[in-house]
Amino acid sequence: METLTAIVTAINGFVWGPPMLIMILGTGFFLQVRLKLMPIFRIGTGFRMVWRGRKPDPDAKGEITPYAALMTALAATVGTGNIAGVATAIALGGPGALFWMWMTALVGMATKYSEVLLSVHYRETDDMGEYVGGPMFAIKNGLGKNWRWLAAAFAIFGGLAGFGIGNMVQSNSIAAAMEEAFGVTPVLTGVVVAFLTGIVLIGGIKSIGAVAERLVPTMCILYIVVALAVLIIYARQIPAAFALIFESAFSPVAATGGFAGSTLMLALRYGVARGIFSNEAGLGTAGIAQAAGQSKSAAQSGLVGMMGTFIDTIIVCTMTGLVIIVTGVWSSGVSGAALTASAFSSAFPGIGAQFLAIALVLFAYSTILGWAYFGEKCWVYLVGTAIEKPYRVLWTVFVFVGTAVQLEFVWLVADTLNAFMAFPNLIALLMLSPVVAKLTQEYFATQMTAAE
């Protein structure tokens, strides 16, 4: 087992090393340039599309509203990465890592826009009559039959990775948080979370979307409000915090307290890596959810989808990062969720840690639901809709298993498979970028004509 772990660790270090980070950032930058920075200039348009997408459109084709589709995608991305991932980035890379998370999000908006646009443009209906899409369908229908092996590779990697990164890792985090904060045994947590997961999955995407469009906004707003309360308490430290973020993004940070010190490369590496882990721009998962959303235009779906990256990283991750920095705990030597808990406890002794535990539970549970749909559609692509019911049962069982076992190796394998998912998706994005540019140009030309 030690030999196998060493091999997977070596592979993981390579696939998530500088070449992968450069490829993801490079693809996002290329798409931003190709789109003439449209995703950045159209942030306001994106928010308006999200707001309008709350109501069903009888003239648009899809299973759920665009808003519900976005919330399903956000359910999977707003998770432990927003709490533990940001803290780890700052603990290892210094406050400057938050700056590089922002940069990752800004280029990632173009990546997410393109992923969603292609997923909706090349989506199909399955034998149940429901719309399905994602990178596997974009590759199959956009690149042709000679590339179907690449589509299958994405589906296999995604279908397997989900059981780790989107299932057992999340339920394990829930169990740990409940036991530490409230003394609840992992077995009881496992039974409850598995039950809550199973009753939602029975209804498929419509049920997942209905839960997501209520749960995700509620938990995000609650988290942001409490984080803002911390920032109000430490308001005098905010200017210094921003100065520290920008300064340490481009220069070394000396060791202080329990902080071992960092270099520009460490800040860049951990900021980019944790930013990608949090918002999943480049992995292609958001397109799977958005393909089920009602849509009259693939570009319009892309505008809605790209806001997931903005909300996840620019808003939620920033709140976490600022709370950690202004409270001064970033240099304590603690990392992960414990560091974020320490920051909230600094402002609210006695209840800060309990609040964070509840937030972690909600974030992780939403990730379980979102990834359940991602993984299901990967397996449906490979073997057909007959797999849906057995898959949902198996997914629910693995939720319980995740609360009761040690998952270091599972985490390692799942994280590696996540990187493998990115390769087919990034290849498709680059090869199909002319389609992205063409559909985008046509959409905005139509909008301008309609306005006249």
Legacy VTK file of the C-alpha trace (Angstrom):
# vtk DataFile Version 3.0
C-alpha trace
ASCII
DATASET POLYDATA
POINTS 452 float
0.000 0.000 0.000
2.859 2.369 0.779
4.327 1.773 -2.669
0.969 2.458 -4.345
0.513 5.619 -2.286
3.990 6.804 -3.254
3.234 6.202 -6.946
-0.095 8.056 -6.832
1.536 10.874 -4.844
4.200 11.245 -7.528
1.557 11.291 -10.275
-0.503 13.814 -8.325
2.498 16.083 -7.869
3.131 15.991 -11.608
-0.439 16.486 -12.886
-1.097 19.321 -10.426
2.355 20.781 -10.922
3.346 23.909 -12.850
2.506 22.464 -16.320
-1.147 21.886 -15.346
-1.491 25.250 -13.640
0.056 26.975 -16.655
-2.253 25.062 -18.995
-5.381 26.025 -17.059
-4.349 29.659 -16.639
-3.069 29.824 -20.202
-6.324 28.472 -21.610
-8.339 30.952 -19.562
-6.108 33.844 -20.634
-6.308 32.775 -24.297
-10.111 32.625 -24.110
-10.287 36.021 -22.383
-8.246 37.527 -25.216
-10.267 35.676 -27.851
-13.465 37.024 -26.284
-11.930 40.528 -25.989
-12.330 40.454 -22.187
-16.102 40.147 -22.592
-16.586 38.035 -19.399
-15.026 40.800 -17.289
-16.839 43.664 -19.005
-20.148 41.783 -18.867
-20.222 40.934 -15.152
-23.225 43.220 -14.712
-24.976 41.535 -17.633
-24.258 38.166 -16.052
-25.889 39.163 -12.776
-28.957 40.447 -14.641
-29.191 37.130 -16.523
-29.017 35.243 -13.234
-31.822 37.363 -11.769
-34.016 36.930 -14.852
-33.322 33.204 -14.878
-35.231 32.627 -11.649
-38.539 32.268 -13.508
-39.324 29.397 -15.908
-39.451 30.305 -19.593
-42.049 28.197 -21.446
-40.373 29.041 -24.763
-36.914 27.838 -23.685
-35.797 24.211 -23.789
-34.455 22.570 -20.640
-35.336 20.729 -17.446
-34.858 23.486 -14.850
-34.532 27.277 -14.773
-31.128 28.838 -15.588
-31.002 30.022 -11.975
-31.551 26.500 -10.617
-28.883 25.191 -13.005
-26.395 27.782 -11.758
-27.230 26.959 -8.131
-26.660 23.251 -8.875
-23.247 24.082 -10.318
-22.506 26.362 -7.353
-23.651 23.645 -4.964
-20.714 21.572 -6.130
-18.136 24.374 -6.179
-19.023 26.322 -3.027
-17.685 23.764 -0.580
-14.754 22.928 1.634
-12.441 24.766 -0.773
-14.033 28.057 0.258
-13.277 27.384 3.922
-10.342 24.992 4.183
-8.855 25.609 0.721
-8.493 29.376 1.143
-7.012 28.903 4.610
-4.472 26.380 3.328
-3.457 28.693 0.480
-2.807 31.564 2.893
-1.125 29.352 5.504
1.358 28.001 2.940
1.618 30.827 0.417
0.988 33.858 2.592
-1.672 36.567 2.163
-0.531 37.111 -1.449
-2.090 33.776 -2.360
-5.497 35.469 -2.161
-4.476 37.887 -4.922
-3.567 34.983 -7.199
-6.898 33.347 -6.404
-8.548 36.519 -7.727
-6.467 36.388 -10.902
-7.364 32.734 -11.364
-11.046 33.627 -11.074
-10.851 36.484 -13.578
-9.335 34.296 -16.293
-11.472 31.402 -15.081
-14.630 33.338 -15.912
-13.729 33.050 -19.602
-13.040 29.349 -19.149
-16.344 28.771 -17.348
-18.259 30.848 -19.920
-16.794 28.757 -22.754
-17.383 25.439 -20.983
-21.039 26.222 -20.421
-21.579 27.660 -23.910
-20.169 24.549 -25.580
-22.042 22.204 -23.240
-25.380 23.845 -24.056
-24.630 24.245 -27.766
-23.749 20.550 -28.187
-26.197 19.077 -25.674
-28.523 16.191 -26.524
-31.669 14.597 -25.167
-31.308 11.169 -23.584
-33.735 8.279 -23.987
-35.794 9.719 -21.115
-36.280 12.921 -23.083
-34.119 15.043 -20.729
-31.418 17.437 -21.891
-27.872 16.313 -21.084
-24.556 17.936 -21.845
-21.053 18.613 -20.656
-17.516 18.335 -22.028
-18.113 14.733 -23.162
-20.932 15.837 -25.470
-19.022 18.924 -26.628
-16.094 16.684 -27.577
-18.264 14.052 -29.272
-20.460 16.446 -31.223
-17.979 19.274 -31.681
-14.761 17.448 -32.526
-16.261 14.415 -34.273
-16.113 10.644 -33.989
-12.309 10.462 -34.052
-12.277 12.198 -30.682
-14.884 10.085 -28.912
-12.140 8.343 -26.950
-11.358 11.719 -25.370
-15.015 12.229 -24.451
-15.101 8.766 -22.877
-11.900 9.541 -20.953
-13.480 12.662 -19.446
-16.602 10.718 -18.449
-14.572 7.921 -16.834
-12.365 10.298 -14.870
-15.358 12.392 -13.792
-17.480 9.375 -12.913
-14.762 7.944 -10.678
-13.493 11.208 -9.181
-16.971 12.110 -7.978
-17.102 9.251 -5.477
-14.010 10.668 -3.799
-13.815 14.433 -4.115
-17.572 15.009 -4.350
-18.797 12.302 -2.014
-16.687 10.552 0.632
-14.310 13.466 1.211
-17.288 15.767 1.767
-19.221 13.447 4.087
-16.009 12.790 6.030
-15.589 16.568 6.504
-19.178 16.799 7.725
-18.656 13.980 10.231
-15.424 15.521 11.533
-17.032 18.957 11.926
-20.087 17.571 13.741
-17.990 15.461 16.098
-15.546 18.249 16.978
-18.118 21.043 17.383
-21.132 19.182 18.778
-19.934 15.728 19.855
-22.117 13.874 17.322
-20.787 10.418 16.458
-19.694 9.828 12.823
-22.113 6.892 12.479
-25.118 9.029 13.379
-23.914 11.788 11.060
-23.459 9.229 8.300
-26.994 7.889 8.652
-28.551 11.359 8.631
-26.501 12.733 5.713
-27.025 9.580 3.650
-30.773 9.743 4.260
-30.958 13.427 3.312
-28.925 12.733 0.204
-31.023 9.776 -0.879
-34.382 11.536 -0.640
-33.096 14.380 -2.818
-31.491 12.150 -5.453
-34.723 10.206 -5.973
-36.141 13.131 -7.937
-33.111 13.612 -10.192
-32.048 17.021 -11.507
-35.400 18.685 -10.795
-35.177 17.718 -7.135
-31.475 18.610 -6.887
-32.131 21.946 -8.590
-35.072 22.726 -6.284
-32.954 22.083 -3.176
-29.910 23.874 -4.588
-31.777 27.069 -5.495
-32.874 27.381 -1.853
-29.889 25.968 0.002
-27.018 27.604 -1.904
-28.175 31.254 -1.710
-29.170 30.823 1.940
-25.848 29.367 3.040
-23.800 31.834 0.961
-25.678 34.877 2.255
-25.473 33.646 5.862
-21.735 33.037 5.536
-21.119 36.422 3.906
-23.178 38.270 6.535
-21.247 36.719 9.431
-17.947 37.320 7.621
-18.930 40.975 7.120
-19.685 41.193 10.829
-16.121 40.047 11.539
-14.777 42.628 9.080
-16.794 45.371 10.782
-15.262 44.431 14.130
-11.779 44.545 12.589
-12.546 47.433 10.207
-9.351 49.302 11.104
-7.283 46.348 9.900
-8.862 46.168 6.430
-6.615 48.749 4.662
-3.503 47.058 6.074
-4.867 43.659 5.028
-5.272 44.735 1.405
-1.812 46.314 1.436
-0.377 43.033 2.757
-2.224 41.014 0.099
-0.874 43.093 -2.793
2.613 43.416 -1.345
3.072 39.721 -0.594
1.638 38.717 -3.990
4.830 39.992 -5.623
7.480 39.782 -2.924
8.677 37.255 -0.315
7.073 37.207 3.126
9.397 36.609 6.053
8.708 33.977 8.671
6.630 35.300 11.545
4.978 33.526 14.461
4.053 30.077 13.232
4.235 31.109 9.568
7.261 29.568 7.850
7.590 32.346 5.277
6.795 32.296 1.565
8.128 33.306 -1.821
6.423 34.725 -4.885
6.284 31.231 -6.381
4.644 29.774 -3.274
1.997 32.508 -3.245
1.384 31.985 -6.961
1.333 28.196 -6.755
-1.030 27.856 -3.810
-3.243 30.740 -4.876
-3.764 29.312 -8.357
-4.100 25.694 -7.211
-6.637 26.460 -4.472
-8.492 28.880 -6.708
-8.972 26.167 -9.309
-9.913 23.656 -6.603
-12.573 26.038 -5.334
-14.235 27.287 -8.538
-13.441 24.287 -10.804
-12.924 26.500 -13.865
-11.164 24.229 -16.346
-12.621 20.966 -15.057
-15.800 21.290 -17.144
-18.242 20.287 -14.419
-20.406 23.428 -14.565
-21.392 22.681 -18.149
-22.994 19.410 -17.055
-25.399 21.256 -14.764
-26.026 24.223 -17.045
-26.870 21.924 -19.965
-30.018 20.922 -18.073
-31.053 24.573 -17.728
-33.654 26.232 -19.928
-31.967 28.133 -22.701
-32.702 29.986 -25.919
-29.035 30.772 -26.479
-25.854 28.945 -25.553
-24.109 32.315 -25.044
-26.820 33.398 -22.621
-26.280 30.193 -20.635
-22.565 30.945 -20.655
-23.155 34.391 -19.169
-25.144 32.813 -16.348
-22.605 30.048 -15.837
-19.548 32.300 -15.627
-21.071 34.058 -12.622
-20.511 30.878 -10.632
-16.760 31.537 -10.717
-17.247 35.168 -9.702
-19.548 34.293 -6.791
-17.431 31.373 -5.596
-14.007 32.995 -5.636
-14.310 36.785 -5.881
-17.066 36.932 -3.253
-17.093 33.864 -0.957
-13.366 33.031 -0.986
-12.510 36.699 -0.523
-14.666 36.828 2.596
-12.803 33.857 4.058
-9.401 35.256 3.137
-10.063 38.712 4.561
-11.417 37.292 7.822
-8.257 35.209 8.234
-5.951 38.140 7.465
-7.631 40.965 9.415
-7.896 38.857 12.572
-4.155 38.185 12.389
-4.426 34.404 12.739
-2.938 33.760 9.286
0.573 33.621 10.791
-0.353 31.252 13.641
0.985 28.131 11.935
-2.464 26.510 11.823
-3.884 25.489 8.452
-7.103 24.296 6.828
-10.545 24.629 8.373
-8.972 25.001 11.839
-7.383 28.281 10.716
-10.702 29.667 9.469
-12.394 28.523 12.706
-9.716 30.338 14.684
-10.401 33.533 12.725
-14.147 33.460 13.385
-13.535 32.583 17.041
-11.312 35.658 17.387
-14.323 37.830 16.606
-16.973 35.665 18.252
-15.443 33.643 21.110
-17.452 30.565 21.999
-19.697 30.557 18.938
-17.354 31.317 16.037
-16.136 27.742 15.740
-19.665 26.353 15.972
-20.851 28.700 13.226
-18.010 27.595 10.972
-18.836 23.945 11.639
-22.424 24.551 10.517
-21.208 26.431 7.434
-18.818 23.596 6.596
-21.628 21.051 6.927
-23.919 23.004 4.597
-21.161 23.675 2.065
-20.060 20.038 2.021
-23.631 18.702 1.788
-24.366 20.948 -1.188
-21.211 19.647 -2.849
-22.440 16.081 -2.397
-25.675 16.951 -4.237
-24.001 18.865 -7.056
-21.360 16.223 -7.690
-23.989 13.493 -7.537
-25.490 14.949 -10.710
-22.113 15.478 -12.381
-21.070 11.887 -11.772
-24.442 10.502 -12.794
-24.318 12.184 -16.201
-20.778 10.935 -16.757
-21.950 7.357 -16.219
-25.111 7.930 -18.270
-22.900 9.034 -21.143
-20.893 5.803 -20.851
-23.609 3.191 -20.284
-27.035 4.834 -20.697
-29.889 5.930 -18.433
-30.350 2.432 -16.990
-27.490 3.249 -14.634
-29.320 6.141 -12.955
-31.151 4.334 -10.153
-28.303 1.951 -9.222
-25.913 4.900 -9.295
-28.060 6.959 -6.920
-28.250 4.067 -4.463
-24.492 3.491 -4.649
-23.803 7.212 -4.235
-25.936 7.299 -1.097
-24.125 4.265 0.341
-20.740 5.877 -0.287
-21.893 8.996 1.559
-22.289 6.845 4.677
-19.009 5.003 4.085
-17.162 8.308 3.825
-18.100 9.285 7.385
-16.609 6.141 8.869
-13.223 5.601 7.184
-9.854 7.325 6.826
-9.656 8.943 3.411
-6.100 10.127 2.819
-5.578 7.716 -0.098
-9.092 8.270 -1.470
-8.508 12.022 -1.419
-5.203 11.580 -3.227
-6.692 9.398 -5.979
-9.738 11.627 -6.442
-7.607 14.769 -6.628
-5.464 13.101 -9.291
-8.526 12.077 -11.298
-9.740 15.679 -11.099
-6.592 16.742 -12.920
-7.156 14.043 -15.525
-10.637 15.503 -16.099
-9.102 18.853 -16.969
-6.955 17.590 -19.857
-9.816 16.515 -22.208
-11.815 19.616 -21.299
-8.967 22.050 -21.956
-8.136 20.388 -25.273
-11.773 20.748 -26.348
-11.902 24.392 -25.226
-8.847 25.291 -27.290
-9.933 23.378 -30.382
-13.511 24.674 -30.235
-12.607 28.264 -29.345
-13.623 29.455 -32.851
-17.138 28.155 -32.121
-17.155 30.018 -28.801
-16.080 33.265 -30.471
-18.581 32.883 -33.335
-21.605 32.139 -31.122
-20.664 34.973 -28.762
-20.345 37.472 -31.593
-23.658 36.379 -33.095
-25.440 36.631 -29.741
-24.321 40.177 -28.961
-24.929 41.294 -32.550
-28.499 40.025 -32.195
-28.882 41.806 -28.859
-27.674 45.088 -30.365
-30.036 44.717 -33.320
-32.958 44.033 -30.970
-32.060 47.108 -28.900
-32.178 49.305 -31.993
LINES 1 453
452 0 1 2 3 4 5 6 7 8 9 10 11 12 13 14 15 16 17 18 19 20 21 22 23 24 25 26 27 28 29 30 31 32 33 34 35 36 37 38 39 40 41 42 43 44 45 46 47 48 49 50 51 52 53 54 55 56 57 58 59 60 61 62 63 64 65 66 67 68 69 70 71 72 73 74 75 76 77 78 79 80 81 82 83 84 85 86 87 88 89 90 91 92 93 94 95 96 97 98 99 100 101 102 103 104 105 106 107 108 109 110 111 112 113 114 115 116 117 118 119 120 121 122 123 124 125 126 127 128 129 130 131 132 133 134 135 136 137 138 139 140 141 142 143 144 145 146 147 148 149 150 151 152 153 154 155 156 157 158 159 160 161 162 163 164 165 166 167 168 169 170 171 172 173 174 175 176 177 178 179 180 181 182 183 184 185 186 187 188 189 190 191 192 193 194 195 196 197 198 199 200 201 202 203 204 205 206 207 208 209 210 211 212 213 214 215 216 217 218 219 220 221 222 223 224 225 226 227 228 229 230 231 232 233 234 235 236 237 238 239 240 241 242 243 244 245 246 247 248 249 250 251 252 253 254 255 256 257 258 259 260 261 262 263 264 265 266 267 268 269 270 271 272 273 274 275 276 277 278 279 280 281 282 283 284 285 286 287 288 289 290 291 292 293 294 295 296 297 298 299 300 301 302 303 304 305 306 307 308 309 310 311 312 313 314 315 316 317 318 319 320 321 322 323 324 325 326 327 328 329 330 331 332 333 334 335 336 337 338 339 340 341 342 343 344 345 346 347 348 349 350 351 352 353 354 355 356 357 358 359 360 361 362 363 364 365 366 367 368 369 370 371 372 373 374 375 376 377 378 379 380 381 382 383 384 385 386 387 388 389 390 391 392 393 394 395 396 397 398 399 400 401 402 403 404 405 406 407 408 409 410 411 412 413 414 415 416 417 418 419 420 421 422 423 424 425 426 427 428 429 430 431 432 433 434 435 436 437 438 439 440 441 442 443 444 445 446 447 448 449 450 451
